[in-house]
Amino acid sequence: MTNQPPTDPQPIVLITGASRGIGAAAARLAARRGYRVGINYLSSEEAAARLVAEIEADGGSAFAVRGDVSNPADVAALFAASDAAPGRLKGLINNAGILGPQMRLDQISPERLARVFAVNITGSFLCAQEAVRRMSHRHGGKGGAIVNLSSTAARLGAPGEYVDYAASKGAIDTMTIGLAKEVAGEGIRVNALRPGIIETEIHASGGEPGRAERLAPLLPMQRAGTAEEVAQAALWLLSDEASYITGALLDIGGGR
Ligand code: NAP
C-alpha cells in the first residue's frame, strides 16, 4: 500500500459566452492552468469548435456547448454536459453579456429591455443556481468559485449609450454581494470583475466598433484594456491565491 494522497479529479470551469472576447481569453488561460474548460456560446458554433481544437492542440482539454443563458432548459443542458465530462465542476465564469445600439433611455424599446435583462441578469442567476447546486457543501459538493462579469458601467451609468446595460451590471454587483454571503460558509466564493473599456467585438453591437480606440486617449492609462488582462484577473479570483476573497467587486478599468 502506498501513502500517496488521492489525486483530485481534473477541475472543470464553465465559461458562458466563451466563443470570443473576454470569455475566449479566459478559456485559453484556464486550459493552460489545468482546467477542463466548458465553452458555452450562443450562435458562433465554428468559433467555439476552433477554440476547443486550439486548446486541445496546446495539450489542454475543453468541450463546447451551445446554449442561451437566459433559457433555463439550455442552462440545465450546459451543466448536464459538465456533469458528463470527466472531472469536477470547480468554477463558473458568468461572462455572457450583451448590449444594444447606443441611445438614450427614453428611446429604448421594451423588447430590448427584456432581452438585455434576460441575458445579463437572469442568465447569470440561472447559471449561478446550477453551479451552487453542484459546488455547495450544503448540496454535497466540494466547493468552488464563481466570477461574475459586471462592468465599470454599473457605477458610471453609461448615459446616452446604454443605461439598461449599466443597470443590468448593477444587478450583477448586488447578486455578487448577496450570493457571496449566502454561500461563504458552504465552500463557494463569489466575486465580480468590473472591466472598463476592453478591446472586444462588444462595441460593434453598440454600433461603434472603434469605441475602445476613440476612448483610449481619454482614459487615465491612455489605453484600452485587453481581454487577456481581464482573463488574468478572472483566473486569479478562481484560484486558491484568492482564498479569502469573496463578495469583492474588482475594477479593471485602467484607472477609469
Ligand atoms: P463579446 O465579444 O460581445 O462576446 C460575447 C459572448 O457572449 C459571445 O461569445 C456570445 O456568443 C456570447 N453570448 C451572447 N449572448 C449569449 C447568450 N444569450 N447565451 C450565451 N452566450 C451568449 O463580449 P465581451 O466584450 O467579451 O464581454 C464579455 C463580458 O464582459 C460581458 O458580460 C460584458 O458585458 C463584460 N464587459 C465587457 C467590457 C468590454 O469593454 N468589452 C467592459 C465591461 C464588461 P456568440 O458569439 O455565439 O453569440
Residues whose N, C-alpha, C, O or C-beta is under 5 A from the ligand:
A	BS01	NAP	G17 A18 S19 R20 G21 I22 G23 Y41 L42 S43 S44 G67 D68 V69 S70 N95 A96 G97 V119 L149 S150 S151 T152 P195 G196 I197 I198 T200 E201 I202
